[in-house]
């Protein structure tokens, strides 16, 4: 499949046409070295994928890393493949140690450093990585608008923001004629629904924003590889394993197994298809450390769940 005939969704009121699966870049330069990362990126692009998600803080938490590793790998890949125009690149500011706020000078410096590491002239989608209650929304929005006007950023978005601050940001931007958020990136999946469903999703819907949920597979739990009594060799095993300790986790696995069997699909594809079917969700975000992990993620885009199947999964996860 070429990028021209691959399925696309539009992010909110923007003209950004993206794949219905966003590929997470948090593993690049961390659990996936450059060669592995390039292989995953090549396979994703070959399948028609065009939506890459990274951040300046990826992967500052890993020993020997200082942040920016993922952006650097993606930048090298874009240059080596000569495909910059076909790829929508999203990155973020506000969580890298030393740049972990949203003051105007921080946003601006973060953008400049991300542009340099990515080797691009413009960031397609620039997120505030988490809200900074110490900085007024007026200062944040005005700074982001300036980056858009200067041509350094195409569209802006917000991750890890509450409904009140999101609404205030959108209302200020509308009133002043400034660049508005077109998307939100909440923590949202079949076993973590409370953060997004309710007031935050309501604000997104009211303003026509798209959601690009992260932890869409709950650190790998929703792939189905975590089961009672099994050990998984993964950097995220501890985070994913905690869902096995609650009754809801086992209910969700059972529902995923049932729906997956009916479609001849993997649980991961079903979990992503459920998420994609939720109001406002445009493109769930998932990462792959190896090429072998990609197919079930990509399969989600072509998986149509019935109303009964969506209800079964929603009730199991309630």
C-alpha positions as CSV (number, residue, x, y, z in Angstrom):
1,X,0.0,0.0,0.0
2,X,1.2,3.5,-0.8
3,X,0.6,6.5,1.4
4,X,-1.7,8.0,-1.2
5,X,-4.3,5.2,-1.0
6,X,-4.1,4.4,2.7
7,X,-7.0,5.3,5.1
8,X,-6.8,8.7,6.6
9,X,-8.7,10.7,9.3
10,X,-8.6,14.4,9.8
11,X,-7.5,15.9,13.1
12,X,-10.2,18.2,14.5
13,X,-10.7,21.4,12.5
14,X,-7.2,21.1,10.9
15,X,-6.2,19.9,7.5
16,X,-3.9,17.3,8.9
17,X,-4.8,14.0,7.3
18,X,-3.3,11.1,9.4
19,X,-3.4,7.4,9.7
20,X,-6.0,5.9,12.0
21,X,-3.1,4.5,14.0
22,X,-0.4,6.9,15.3
23,X,3.0,5.2,15.8
24,X,4.5,6.0,19.2
25,X,8.2,6.9,19.1
26,X,8.9,6.5,22.8
27,X,10.7,3.2,22.2
28,X,13.1,4.7,19.6
29,X,16.5,5.1,21.1
30,X,15.4,3.3,24.2
31,X,14.2,-0.3,23.9
32,X,14.7,-0.2,20.1
33,X,18.1,0.8,18.8
34,X,18.6,2.8,15.6
35,X,18.5,-0.3,13.3
36,X,15.3,-1.7,15.0
37,X,13.7,1.7,15.0
38,X,14.4,2.2,11.2
39,X,12.9,-1.3,10.5
40,X,9.7,-0.5,12.4
41,X,9.4,2.9,10.8
42,X,10.0,1.4,7.3
43,X,7.3,-1.3,7.9
44,X,4.8,1.3,9.3
45,X,5.4,3.6,6.3
46,X,5.2,0.6,3.8
47,X,1.8,-0.2,5.3
48,X,0.6,3.3,4.5
49,X,1.3,4.8,8.0
50,X,2.1,8.5,8.1
51,X,1.6,9.7,11.7
52,X,4.6,9.6,14.1
53,X,4.4,10.7,17.7
54,X,7.4,11.6,19.7
55,X,8.5,14.1,22.4
56,X,11.6,15.9,23.6
57,X,11.6,13.9,26.8
58,X,11.8,10.5,25.0
59,X,13.8,8.8,26.5
60,X,15.4,10.8,29.2
61,X,14.5,8.2,31.8
62,X,16.8,5.5,30.3
63,X,20.3,5.2,31.8
64,X,22.8,7.2,29.6
65,X,20.1,9.1,27.8
66,X,19.3,12.8,28.3
67,X,16.2,13.2,26.1
68,X,15.8,13.9,22.4
69,X,16.9,10.4,21.4
70,X,13.6,9.5,19.8
71,X,13.5,12.8,17.8
72,X,17.0,12.2,16.7
73,X,16.3,8.7,15.4
74,X,13.1,9.9,13.6
75,X,15.1,12.8,12.1
76,X,17.8,10.5,10.8
77,X,15.1,8.2,9.3
78,X,13.3,11.1,7.5
79,X,16.6,12.3,6.0
80,X,17.7,8.8,4.9
81,X,14.4,7.9,3.4
82,X,13.7,11.4,1.8
83,X,10.0,11.1,2.8
84,X,9.5,14.2,4.9
85,X,6.5,15.4,2.9
86,X,4.6,12.2,3.3
87,X,5.0,12.0,7.1
88,X,3.0,13.9,9.8
89,X,5.4,14.5,12.8
90,X,4.0,15.2,16.2
91,X,6.2,16.2,19.1
92,X,5.8,17.7,22.6
93,X,7.3,20.2,25.1
94,X,6.9,20.5,28.8
95,X,8.3,17.4,30.5
96,X,12.0,17.3,29.7
97,X,14.0,18.0,32.8
98,X,15.1,21.6,32.6
99,X,12.2,22.3,30.2
100,X,9.5,20.9,32.4
101,X,7.1,23.9,32.4
102,X,5.1,25.9,29.8
103,X,6.6,29.3,30.2
104,X,6.9,31.2,26.9
105,X,10.7,30.9,26.8
106,X,10.5,27.2,27.6
107,X,8.0,26.5,24.8
108,X,10.1,28.5,22.3
109,X,13.4,26.8,23.3
110,X,11.7,23.4,23.2
111,X,10.4,24.0,19.8
112,X,13.7,25.1,18.4
113,X,15.6,22.1,19.9
114,X,13.0,19.7,18.5
115,X,13.2,21.3,15.1
116,X,17.0,20.8,15.2
117,X,16.9,17.2,16.3
118,X,14.2,16.3,13.8
119,X,16.0,18.1,11.0
120,X,12.7,19.7,9.8
121,X,11.6,23.2,9.1
122,X,8.2,22.8,10.7
123,X,6.7,20.6,13.3
124,X,3.3,19.3,12.0
125,X,1.6,18.9,15.4
126,X,3.1,20.5,18.6
127,X,1.7,19.4,21.9
128,X,2.0,20.8,25.3
129,X,3.0,17.5,27.0
130,X,1.3,18.3,30.3
131,X,-0.4,21.3,31.7
132,X,1.5,23.8,33.7
133,X,-1.0,25.5,36.2
134,X,1.7,28.1,37.1
135,X,1.6,29.6,33.6
136,X,-1.6,31.4,32.5
137,X,-3.3,29.8,29.5
138,X,-3.1,33.2,27.8
139,X,0.7,33.1,27.8
140,X,0.8,29.5,26.6
141,X,-1.7,30.0,23.7
142,X,0.0,33.3,22.7
143,X,3.4,31.6,22.5
144,X,2.1,28.7,20.5
145,X,0.3,31.0,18.1
146,X,3.5,32.9,17.5
147,X,5.3,29.7,16.5
148,X,2.5,28.9,14.1
149,X,2.7,32.4,12.6
150,X,6.4,32.1,12.2
151,X,5.9,28.8,10.2
152,X,7.8,26.7,12.8
153,X,4.6,24.8,13.8
154,X,1.7,23.8,11.7
155,X,-1.0,22.9,14.3
156,X,-1.1,22.8,18.1
157,X,-2.5,20.3,20.6
158,X,-2.6,19.5,24.3
159,X,-1.8,16.4,26.2
160,X,-2.5,15.7,29.9
161,X,-4.7,18.8,30.4
162,X,-7.9,19.1,32.5
163,X,-11.3,20.2,31.1
164,X,-11.3,23.6,32.7
165,X,-7.9,24.7,31.4
166,X,-8.6,23.2,28.0
167,X,-11.9,25.1,27.7
168,X,-10.2,28.3,28.9
169,X,-7.4,27.9,26.3
170,X,-9.9,27.3,23.5
171,X,-12.1,30.2,24.5
172,X,-9.1,32.6,24.7
173,X,-7.8,31.5,21.3
174,X,-11.2,32.0,19.7
175,X,-11.7,35.4,21.3
176,X,-8.3,36.7,20.2
177,X,-8.2,35.0,16.8
178,X,-5.1,32.8,17.8
179,X,-4.1,29.3,16.8
180,X,-6.4,26.8,18.6
181,X,-5.7,23.3,19.8
182,X,-6.9,20.8,17.2
183,X,-6.4,17.7,19.3
184,X,-5.9,16.3,22.8
185,X,-3.8,13.4,23.9
186,X,-5.3,11.8,27.0
187,X,-4.5,8.6,28.8
188,X,-7.4,6.4,27.6
189,X,-7.9,2.7,26.9
190,X,-10.3,-0.1,27.8
191,X,-9.0,-0.4,31.4
192,X,-8.4,3.4,32.0
193,X,-11.5,5.3,31.0
194,X,-12.1,7.8,33.8
195,X,-9.4,10.3,32.8
196,X,-11.0,11.1,29.4
197,X,-14.6,10.1,29.4
198,X,-16.8,12.8,31.0
199,X,-15.9,16.5,31.2
200,X,-12.7,16.3,29.1
201,X,-14.3,14.4,26.2
202,X,-17.2,16.8,26.4
203,X,-15.0,19.8,25.9
204,X,-13.2,18.1,23.1
205,X,-16.5,17.3,21.4
206,X,-18.0,20.7,21.9
207,X,-15.0,22.3,20.2
208,X,-14.6,19.7,17.5
209,X,-11.2,18.4,18.7
210,X,-9.8,14.9,18.0
211,X,-8.4,12.6,20.6
212,X,-5.2,10.7,20.0
213,X,-5.1,8.5,23.2
214,X,-1.8,7.3,24.6
215,X,-1.3,4.1,26.5
216,X,-4.0,2.8,24.1
217,X,-2.9,-0.8,24.9
218,X,-2.4,-0.1,28.7
219,X,1.4,-0.6,28.5
220,X,0.9,-3.9,26.6
221,X,-1.7,-5.4,28.8
222,X,-4.4,-5.2,26.1
223,X,-2.2,-7.2,23.7
224,X,-3.3,-10.3,25.7
225,X,0.2,-11.5,26.4
226,X,-0.2,-10.8,30.1
227,X,-2.1,-13.7,31.8
228,X,-2.3,-15.0,35.3
229,X,0.8,-17.1,36.0
230,X,2.8,-15.9,32.9
231,X,6.0,-13.8,33.0
232,X,6.6,-11.4,30.2
233,X,10.1,-10.0,29.4
234,X,9.3,-6.3,28.8
235,X,10.4,-3.0,30.2
236,X,6.7,-2.3,30.9
237,X,5.8,-5.7,32.5
238,X,5.3,-4.2,35.9
239,X,2.9,-1.5,34.7
240,X,0.9,-3.9,32.6
241,X,0.8,-6.7,35.2
242,X,-1.1,-4.6,37.7
243,X,-4.3,-4.9,35.6
244,X,-4.3,-8.6,36.3
245,X,-4.8,-7.9,40.0
246,X,-8.3,-6.3,39.4
247,X,-11.4,-8.2,38.4
248,X,-12.0,-5.7,35.6
249,X,-8.7,-6.6,33.9
250,X,-9.7,-10.3,33.7
251,X,-13.2,-9.4,32.4
252,X,-11.7,-7.2,29.7
253,X,-9.3,-10.0,28.6
254,X,-12.2,-12.5,28.4
255,X,-14.2,-10.0,26.3
256,X,-11.2,-9.3,24.0
257,X,-10.6,-13.0,23.5
258,X,-14.2,-13.6,22.5
259,X,-14.3,-10.7,20.0
260,X,-10.9,-11.5,18.6
261,X,-11.9,-15.1,18.0
262,X,-15.0,-14.0,16.1
263,X,-12.8,-11.9,13.7
264,X,-9.7,-14.1,13.6
265,X,-7.9,-11.1,15.0
266,X,-5.4,-10.4,17.8
267,X,-6.6,-8.9,21.1
268,X,-4.5,-5.8,20.5
269,X,-6.4,-5.1,17.2
270,X,-9.7,-5.4,19.0
271,X,-8.7,-3.1,21.8
272,X,-7.5,-0.4,19.4
273,X,-10.7,-0.8,17.2
274,X,-12.8,-0.3,20.3
275,X,-10.9,2.8,21.1
276,X,-11.1,4.1,17.6
277,X,-14.9,3.7,17.7
278,X,-15.3,6.0,20.7
279,X,-16.6,9.5,20.3
280,X,-13.9,12.1,19.3
281,X,-11.1,9.5,19.0
282,X,-9.3,9.9,15.6
283,X,-6.1,7.8,16.0
284,X,-5.1,5.7,19.0
285,X,-1.4,5.8,19.7
286,X,0.6,2.6,20.0
287,X,4.3,1.7,19.8
288,X,6.2,-1.3,18.4
289,X,9.7,-2.2,19.5
290,X,10.0,-4.8,16.7
291,X,8.5,-5.3,13.2
292,X,6.7,-8.4,14.5
293,X,4.7,-6.3,16.9
294,X,3.3,-4.1,14.1
295,X,0.7,-6.2,12.2
296,X,-2.0,-6.4,15.0
297,X,-1.7,-2.7,15.5
298,X,-2.1,-1.9,11.8
299,X,-5.0,-4.4,11.5
300,X,-7.1,-2.3,13.9
301,X,-7.8,0.2,11.1
302,X,-9.7,-2.4,9.0
303,X,-11.5,-4.1,11.9
304,X,-15.2,-3.2,12.1
305,X,-16.7,-4.2,15.4
306,X,-20.5,-4.7,15.7
307,X,-22.6,-2.7,18.1
308,X,-23.0,-5.8,20.2
309,X,-19.2,-6.3,20.3
310,X,-18.6,-2.7,21.3
311,X,-21.2,-3.0,24.0
312,X,-19.7,-6.3,25.3
313,X,-16.2,-4.6,25.6
314,X,-17.6,-1.4,27.2
315,X,-19.6,-3.4,29.8
316,X,-16.6,-5.6,30.6
317,X,-14.5,-2.5,31.2
318,X,-17.1,-0.4,33.1
